Amino acid sequence: MSENALRTRLRLPQLDATNGVWPALAVALIIGGTLVALDGGSLFSESSMISLLQRAAGLGIVAVGQTIAILAGSLDLSVAYVISLTSLVAAETMAGSDGMVLPAILAVLAVSAAIGLLNGLLITKVRINAFIATLGVGLLIKGYLEQGYAGPAGSVPTSFQHLGYDRVGPIPLSFLLFAAVAAAVWFTLRSTRYGHHLIATGGDLDVARLSGVRTDLVLIRTHVICSLCAGIAGLYLASRLGAGAPRVGAEGGYDLESIAAVVLGGTVLAGGRGGVTGTVGGVLLLAVIDGVFNQLEVDSFFKQMVRGVVIVAAVAVYALRLRRTSDRRKAAVA
């Protein structure tokens, strides 16, 4: 079956049909900037904006991978532990040596891909629910980290730390890495056979399979890419910390934070609808909220409450819009 015929038969949805996160981001910047200014600070100073973009980079890379997992009708709860593990793999392999940077990067990518492959096989071949499979793999990694490491280990050479601290003009190099990963995944979803098959699989697994899509292979590839994104985030965090950290992923909450960013961006947890551009907006929105609260020195408990309200409100608004659209289509058919 041709690609055009497949897309017609499956009636693939628009990838970025909901981008309401961008107006929400603009509102957050205006309100947040005003509050910080009233407190005597500046949200839009160069140092504040650099900090905001650096904060967005790590979460953003993970969230991009989480986006394709959720678009495929799956998800990955092991990413936080993959980040911790790969930061250690990178730092211990480099051991402070410039000559070991490339082998360390290759080792991180290999470890990440292997974990993603394991997740994909458990989901597609053993038929374990994605939530349980990825959580189980994450807990296995967590157990290894807790048994093998009491604290930071390894060291990153100064040359590699440029990734975490250098800038191109006013833009952190790490944010450019995030943008490159997002652009690559956006192009993949828009313009490749795999991207079309991924959206079809997330939209309706059975229909996609009956239409000739190798859905198991799609899901396996998706989880490999998701874990690779987590591995890249681990490399970035190792460059920031100068060493590997066994709890950096879990303490950063990258598993649930990445899912929150994806949901804020309008991607449906059931799969098949959403996109990377919305996720980028969701990541920036969370980074702005963090930046505002940090400058205002708001209690962390209250910060989490506000984040929860924002996420629930975003999902509720989206669900209402989706219901109204469905009702209008039913009325038009009738």
Secondary structure, DSSP 8 states (H G I E B T S, - for coil): --HHHHHHHHT---TT---THHHHHHHHHHHHHHHHHHTT--TTSHHHHHHHHHHHHHHHHHHHHHHHHHHTT---S-HHHHHHHHHHHHHHHHTT-GGGHHHHHHHHHHHHHHHHHHHHHHHHTS---HHHHHHHHHHHHHHHHHHH-SS-BS---TTTTHHHH-EETTEEHHHHHHHHHHHHHHHHHHHSHHHHHHHHHHH-HHHHHHTT--HHHHHHHHHHHHHHHHHHHHHHHHHHHSSB-TTHHHHTTHHHHHHHHHHHTT--TTSSS--HHHHHHHHHHHHHHHHHHHHHT--HHHHHHHHHHHHHHHHHHHHHHHHHHHHHHHHHH-
